[in-house]
Amino acid sequence: MIPWIIAGSCLAGAGLIAWGCARLQMHWPLAILSVLLAAIALQLYLAARGQGGFHDLAAITAQMFTVIPALLGTLAGLGLAALRRRHIAWRRPTGMLSALALLTAAGLATATLLI
């Protein structure tokens, strides 16, 4: 499958979920999306870091075409919702979990690209 189609699907899907969560004031789908992105980013980081000096270059490519577009889609979805005065309650436990998981995923994606 073409990686750009996968990247577009990740961007659009995450954007739709984030926008829908903010619009409908549903907190748990965004929290689940964020935790899954953090888990995927961690696994790809560990694979790219490798063992014994062997780095998995496919993990770096997968990070660029899945996690990073999903993070950008989430940011775009939340931004579009904010334009319509629909905000996520970041001070709730699910909002804090979402923010922490999104920051973790972004940090791990950055660390993977710096390998």
trRosetta pair geometry for C-beta under 8 A, 3 or more apart (Angstrom, degrees):
i j d omega theta_ij theta_ji phi_ij phi_ji
1 5 6.1 -101 169 65 98 124
1 6 6.2 98 119 -47 120 106
2 5 4.6 85 75 0 95 106
2 6 7.4 -170 95 -5 53 84
3 6 5.4 -55 -153 38 43 114
3 7 6.2 44 150 -21 72 104
3 61 7.2 -78 -121 168 152 105
3 65 4.4 -74 -175 -125 105 156
4 7 5.4 -48 -143 37 36 114
4 8 6.3 38 155 -19 65 104
4 65 7.6 -94 -77 -135 32 112
5 8 5.8 -53 -147 38 30 111
5 9 6.3 32 153 -20 63 107
6 9 5.7 -56 -148 37 30 112
6 10 6.4 30 154 -18 65 105
6 65 5.4 53 91 154 114 112
6 66 6.5 -42 147 -81 113 79
7 10 5.8 -54 -147 36 30 110
7 11 6.3 30 154 -18 64 108
7 64 7.9 -31 -97 130 123 67
7 65 4.5 -90 -68 -154 98 72
7 66 7.3 -105 -96 -68 61 35
7 69 4.3 150 -165 -42 77 157
8 11 5.6 -54 -144 38 31 112
8 12 6.1 23 160 -12 67 110
8 69 7.3 -85 -64 -172 20 151
9 12 6.0 -57 -140 42 27 105
9 13 5.8 24 163 -17 65 114
10 13 6.0 -57 -137 41 23 108
10 14 6.1 16 167 -10 62 113
10 65 7.5 131 14 151 143 55
10 66 5.3 171 -85 -147 159 50
10 67 7.8 -71 177 -52 149 14
10 69 4.4 99 88 92 112 113
10 70 4.3 -75 170 -61 104 85
10 73 6.5 -168 130 -1 62 143
11 14 6.5 -63 -144 41 20 102
11 15 6.1 19 159 -18 60 116
11 69 4.0 -77 -59 174 90 102
11 70 6.8 -120 -79 -77 40 35
11 72 5.9 -23 -122 82 99 102
11 73 3.9 168 -161 -65 48 114
11 76 7.6 34 -175 28 91 139
12 15 5.7 -60 -144 40 26 112
12 16 6.2 26 159 -20 64 108
12 73 6.4 -98 -29 -128 13 136
13 16 5.9 -56 -147 35 27 109
13 17 6.4 25 156 -16 63 107
13 70 7.4 -31 75 -116 94 90
13 73 6.9 49 61 143 51 161
14 17 5.7 -54 -146 38 32 111
14 18 6.2 29 157 -16 67 108
14 33 6.4 139 -131 -174 83 134
14 37 7.7 63 -117 -75 134 131
14 69 7.5 149 25 124 131 69
14 70 4.0 128 -42 -156 152 71
14 71 7.4 -34 142 -42 162 17
14 72 8.0 98 82 66 133 51
14 73 3.6 110 74 90 100 122
14 74 4.7 -61 157 -52 112 78
14 77 6.8 -144 127 -6 63 136
15 18 5.9 -57 -143 39 29 107
15 19 6.0 25 159 -15 65 111
15 73 3.6 -100 -41 -173 85 87
15 74 6.7 -124 -82 -63 47 26
15 76 4.9 -23 -117 80 116 106
15 77 3.8 168 -160 -54 54 103
15 80 7.7 60 -174 13 101 132
16 19 5.9 -56 -140 41 27 109
16 20 6.0 26 160 -17 63 112
16 73 7.9 -25 2 171 60 118
16 77 6.5 -113 -26 -107 13 132
17 20 5.9 -59 -144 41 25 110
17 21 6.2 28 157 -22 63 107
17 29 5.7 -136 -169 145 102 118
17 30 6.8 156 141 -88 96 63
17 33 5.3 139 122 -69 147 153
17 74 7.6 -32 75 -102 97 81
17 77 6.9 30 65 172 51 175
18 21 5.8 -53 -146 34 28 112
18 22 6.5 22 158 -13 63 107
18 30 6.0 81 -113 -112 63 106
18 33 7.3 -121 -64 86 78 159
18 73 7.0 157 12 130 126 73
18 74 4.4 134 -57 -144 146 61
18 75 7.8 -3 135 -15 173 16
18 76 7.7 117 70 70 137 57
18 77 3.1 122 76 90 105 131
18 78 4.9 -69 163 -45 123 77
18 81 7.2 -133 134 -7 79 131
19 22 6.1 -60 -150 40 29 105
19 23 6.0 24 156 -18 66 113
19 77 3.7 -112 -38 -161 80 92
19 78 7.3 -132 -76 -58 54 32
19 80 5.4 -12 -109 75 117 118
19 81 5.1 176 -137 -51 61 104
20 23 5.7 -57 -138 40 30 110
20 24 5.8 2 171 5 68 115
20 26 7.3 -14 131 42 82 120
20 29 7.4 -23 93 85 107 150
20 77 7.7 -37 6 -172 62 128
21 24 6.6 -69 -134 52 20 91
21 25 7.9 55 169 -120 52 4
21 26 5.0 -101 -134 73 66 83
21 27 6.8 97 -173 -100 109 24
21 29 5.1 -148 -86 70 113 105
21 30 4.1 137 155 -41 173 109
21 77 8.0 67 33 137 93 127
21 88 6.8 23 121 -97 106 109
22 25 7.5 20 -172 -74 26 43
22 30 7.8 70 -46 -62 71 145
22 77 7.2 160 10 142 121 87
22 78 5.9 132 -47 -123 145 62
22 81 3.3 77 96 160 141 165
22 82 7.4 -62 179 -49 155 61
22 86 4.5 113 144 128 93 105
22 87 6.5 -38 -154 -141 107 9
22 88 5.3 -75 -101 -55 89 81
23 81 5.6 -125 -53 -123 75 110
23 84 7.4 16 -104 84 91 138
23 86 5.0 14 -96 177 47 168
25 86 7.7 -121 -59 -160 75 99
25 89 7.9 45 -148 -11 88 107
26 29 5.6 35 122 13 117 107
26 30 7.6 141 103 -6 75 93
27 30 6.3 -69 -164 42 41 106
27 31 6.2 39 148 -22 75 112
27 88 7.2 117 -114 -155 82 92
27 89 6.8 -51 -91 50 126 98
27 92 6.2 -59 -131 92 161 142
27 94 3.9 102 146 96 120 144
27 95 6.4 -70 -145 -53 120 73
27 98 7.5 -124 -172 -29 82 135
28 31 5.3 -55 -144 38 39 115
28 32 6.2 39 159 -20 71 103
28 94 5.9 -82 -80 -136 53 146
29 32 5.7 -54 -147 37 33 110
29 33 6.2 35 154 -19 66 106
30 33 5.6 -51 -144 38 33 113
30 34 6.2 35 155 -22 65 107
30 74 7.8 117 -144 -146 93 111
30 88 6.6 -81 79 -121 172 139
30 94 7.5 100 71 153 94 106
30 98 5.0 16 127 -119 100 142
31 34 5.7 -55 -147 36 29 112
31 35 6.4 25 156 -16 64 107
31 94 4.4 -87 -57 -163 140 90
31 95 7.9 -82 -75 -63 101 24
31 97 4.9 39 -141 94 109 118
31 98 4.8 -93 -93 -66 61 90
31 101 7.3 107 -158 20 56 144
32 35 5.9 -55 -144 38 31 107
32 36 6.2 30 156 -17 65 108
33 36 5.9 -59 -148 39 27 110
33 37 6.3 29 155 -19 64 107
33 70 7.8 -155 179 175 103 117
33 74 6.9 165 130 -98 131 123
33 98 7.9 31 65 -131 85 99
34 37 5.8 -54 -148 36 29 111
34 38 6.4 29 154 -18 64 106
34 74 7.6 107 -84 -141 80 158
34 97 7.0 141 84 128 134 75
34 98 4.3 151 -9 -142 159 62
34 99 7.8 -17 -152 -20 158 17
34 100 7.9 96 149 68 133 58
34 101 3.6 110 143 89 101 125
34 102 4.9 -63 -136 -50 110 79
34 105 7.1 -140 -164 -8 64 133
35 38 5.7 -53 -148 37 33 112
35 39 6.3 33 153 -19 65 106
35 97 7.0 -15 -61 160 105 107
35 101 4.8 -80 -77 -127 49 154
36 39 5.6 -54 -145 37 33 111
36 40 6.2 30 157 -16 66 106
37 40 5.8 -54 -144 39 30 108
37 41 6.1 31 156 -19 65 109
37 67 6.0 122 -161 -139 87 86
37 70 5.6 -161 -110 112 119 132
37 71 6.6 131 -173 -70 145 81
37 74 7.7 -61 -47 -30 164 148
37 101 6.7 110 62 149 93 102
37 102 7.0 31 79 -105 137 57
37 105 4.2 7 128 -109 100 158
38 41 5.7 -55 -143 39 29 112
38 42 6.3 32 155 -22 63 106
38 101 4.3 -108 -26 -162 136 82
38 102 7.5 -92 -58 -62 101 22
38 104 4.4 37 -130 92 118 118
38 105 4.4 -103 -84 -59 58 89
38 108 7.1 113 -149 14 61 138
39 42 5.7 -52 -148 34 30 112
39 43 6.5 27 156 -16 63 105
40 43 5.9 -56 -148 38 32 108
40 44 6.2 25 156 -13 66 109
40 66 6.7 -98 153 122 141 127
40 67 5.8 -174 106 -82 112 107
40 105 7.6 31 61 -128 83 110
41 44 5.9 -58 -144 42 29 107
41 45 6.1 34 154 -24 64 107
41 63 6.9 79 -128 -129 69 99
41 67 4.8 111 -83 -139 90 154
41 104 7.2 155 75 125 135 77
41 105 4.3 149 -5 -141 152 70
41 108 3.9 118 143 88 112 128
41 109 5.3 -70 -137 -53 121 79
41 112 7.3 -133 -166 -19 79 134
42 45 5.6 -54 -146 34 29 113
42 46 6.4 26 157 -16 64 105
42 104 7.7 -11 -58 152 102 110
42 108 5.6 -79 -76 -134 52 162
43 46 5.9 -54 -147 37 30 109
43 47 6.4 27 154 -16 64 108
44 47 5.6 -53 -144 39 33 111
44 48 6.1 32 156 -19 67 107
44 59 4.6 165 -160 -172 73 95
44 60 7.8 143 169 -73 104 28
44 62 5.6 -143 -123 91 127 110
44 63 4.6 156 140 -71 144 96
44 66 7.9 173 -61 62 155 121
44 67 6.7 -141 33 -19 151 138
44 108 7.7 112 67 143 90 113
44 112 6.0 7 120 -110 97 155
45 48 5.8 -57 -144 39 29 107
45 49 6.2 31 155 -22 65 106
45 59 7.7 -169 -54 154 13 127
45 63 7.5 83 -64 -92 62 139
45 108 4.6 -96 -45 -172 143 100
45 109 7.8 -105 -67 -73 104 30
45 111 5.9 35 -134 89 125 110
45 112 4.7 -114 -102 -72 73 101
46 49 5.7 -50 -144 34 30 113
47 50 7.1 30 171 -71 36 58
47 56 4.4 -49 156 50 89 144
47 58 7.9 -56 139 77 128 82
47 59 3.7 170 98 -85 112 151
48 55 5.9 15 -179 -166 55 93
48 56 5.6 -99 -93 62 39 82
48 57 7.7 75 -128 -98 82 24
48 59 4.0 -140 -59 95 79 121
48 60 5.0 102 -120 -59 127 79
48 63 6.9 -26 -44 -19 143 136
48 112 4.8 90 47 -147 159 93
48 115 5.3 162 141 28 111 162
49 55 7.0 -72 -172 -117 9 84
49 115 6.3 -136 -90 -112 57 140
50 53 6.9 -39 110 103 126 13
50 54 4.5 -148 -178 89 138 56
50 55 4.4 -122 -14 -93 137 39
50 56 5.7 158 -78 -13 96 75
51 54 6.4 -9 65 48 54 94
55 60 7.7 28 158 -30 112 119
55 115 6.2 160 -136 146 138 129
56 59 4.2 66 100 -3 109 112
56 60 7.5 167 102 -10 64 79
57 60 5.5 -46 -158 31 48 114
57 61 6.6 47 146 -16 70 102
58 61 5.5 -53 -150 40 38 112
58 62 6.1 42 150 -22 68 105
59 62 5.5 -50 -143 38 33 113
59 63 6.3 40 153 -24 63 101
59 112 7.1 -117 131 -155 97 125
60 63 5.6 -49 -151 31 31 114
60 64 6.7 29 151 -17 62 105
60 112 5.9 177 -113 159 70 100
60 113 6.9 117 -152 -99 98 52
60 115 6.8 -129 -89 57 120 119
61 64 5.7 -56 -151 36 34 110
61 65 6.3 6 160 1 68 114
62 65 6.2 -71 -139 50 29 94
62 66 5.6 -7 173 9 70 121
62 67 7.9 61 132 -5 71 95
63 66 6.8 -70 -123 49 17 88
63 67 5.2 -30 -153 33 61 120
63 68 6.5 69 150 -22 68 100
63 109 5.6 165 -179 -134 111 78
63 112 4.6 -156 -116 110 176 153
63 113 7.0 -146 109 -56 134 81
64 68 5.6 -13 -141 21 38 136
64 113 7.3 98 -76 -91 94 107
65 68 7.6 17 -33 44 13 99
65 69 6.7 1 -168 -3 34 123
66 69 6.8 -78 -155 40 10 99
66 70 6.4 3 160 -14 55 116
67 70 5.7 -62 -147 39 29 111
67 71 6.3 29 156 -20 66 106
67 105 6.1 -152 -168 -178 114 106
67 108 7.9 -72 166 92 160 100
67 109 5.0 -160 114 -92 127 120
68 71 5.7 -51 -146 34 31 111
68 72 6.4 30 155 -15 64 106
68 109 5.4 146 -74 -171 83 143
69 72 5.5 -55 -145 41 35 111
69 73 6.1 39 154 -22 67 106
70 73 5.5 -51 -144 37 32 114
70 74 6.4 36 154 -22 63 103
71 74 5.7 -51 -149 33 31 112
71 75 6.5 31 152 -16 63 105
71 102 6.9 131 -131 -158 92 87
71 105 6.1 -174 -84 116 117 118
71 106 5.8 128 -147 -84 150 85
71 109 6.7 -113 -13 1 151 162
72 75 5.6 -54 -148 38 33 112
72 76 6.2 32 153 -18 66 107
73 76 5.6 -54 -143 39 31 111
73 77 6.1 33 157 -20 66 106
74 77 5.8 -53 -144 36 29 111
74 78 6.3 23 158 -13 63 108
74 102 6.6 -146 117 -122 151 124
75 78 6.0 -58 -146 41 27 106
75 79 6.1 30 154 -21 63 111
76 79 5.5 -56 -145 38 30 114
76 80 6.3 31 157 -19 66 103
77 80 5.9 -51 -146 35 29 108
77 81 6.5 27 154 -15 62 107
78 81 5.7 -54 -147 39 33 112
78 82 6.3 37 152 -24 65 105
78 88 6.5 -44 -132 -10 111 121
79 82 5.6 -52 -146 33 32 113
79 83 6.8 39 152 -25 62 98
80 83 5.7 -46 -156 24 35 115
80 84 7.2 17 152 -2 62 104
81 84 6.0 -67 -159 46 38 102
81 86 4.2 -80 179 81 92 107
81 87 7.2 154 124 -81 104 31
81 88 7.8 69 99 -35 143 83
82 85 7.4 41 -171 -84 38 19
82 86 6.9 -106 -78 65 29 58
82 87 6.0 55 -107 -90 79 78
88 95 5.6 154 147 -120 99 106
88 98 7.1 -83 166 81 148 154
89 92 4.5 54 113 -8 112 113
89 95 5.0 -125 100 -49 58 146
90 95 4.0 -168 -132 161 26 126
90 96 6.8 95 172 -67 64 54
90 98 7.7 -110 -123 67 70 108
90 99 5.7 58 -151 -47 104 135
91 95 6.1 12 28 74 25 139
91 96 7.1 29 -149 -52 22 97
92 95 4.4 93 53 6 79 107
92 96 7.0 -147 90 -6 39 85
93 96 5.8 -54 -146 37 31 110
93 97 6.3 32 155 -19 65 106
94 97 5.5 -50 -145 38 34 114
94 98 6.2 39 153 -22 65 104
95 98 5.6 -51 -147 35 31 113
95 99 6.3 29 155 -17 64 105
96 99 5.8 -53 -145 37 31 110
96 100 6.2 29 157 -17 65 109
97 100 5.9 -57 -144 40 28 109
97 101 6.1 23 159 -15 65 111
98 101 6.0 -61 -144 41 26 107
98 102 6.1 23 159 -17 65 110
99 102 5.9 -57 -144 38 27 109
99 103 6.3 24 158 -15 63 108
100 103 5.9 -58 -148 39 28 108
100 104 6.2 30 153 -21 63 108
101 104 5.5 -52 -145 36 32 115
101 105 6.3 33 155 -19 65 104
102 105 5.7 -51 -145 36 31 111
102 106 6.3 31 154 -18 64 106
103 106 5.7 -53 -145 38 32 111
103 107 6.2 33 155 -19 65 108
104 107 5.8 -57 -147 38 28 111
104 108 6.2 24 157 -14 65 108
105 108 5.9 -57 -144 40 29 107
105 109 6.2 31 156 -20 64 107
106 109 5.8 -54 -145 36 29 111
106 110 6.4 29 155 -18 63 106
107 110 5.7 -55 -149 36 30 111
107 111 6.3 29 154 -18 65 107
108 111 5.5 -52 -143 38 34 112
108 112 6.3 39 154 -24 65 102
109 112 5.7 -51 -149 31 31 113
109 113 6.7 25 154 -14 63 105
110 113 6.0 -59 -151 38 32 106
110 114 6.4 27 153 -17 66 110
111 114 5.7 -60 -147 38 32 111
111 115 7.2 54 151 -45 62 87
112 115 5.9 -33 -164 -5 37 115
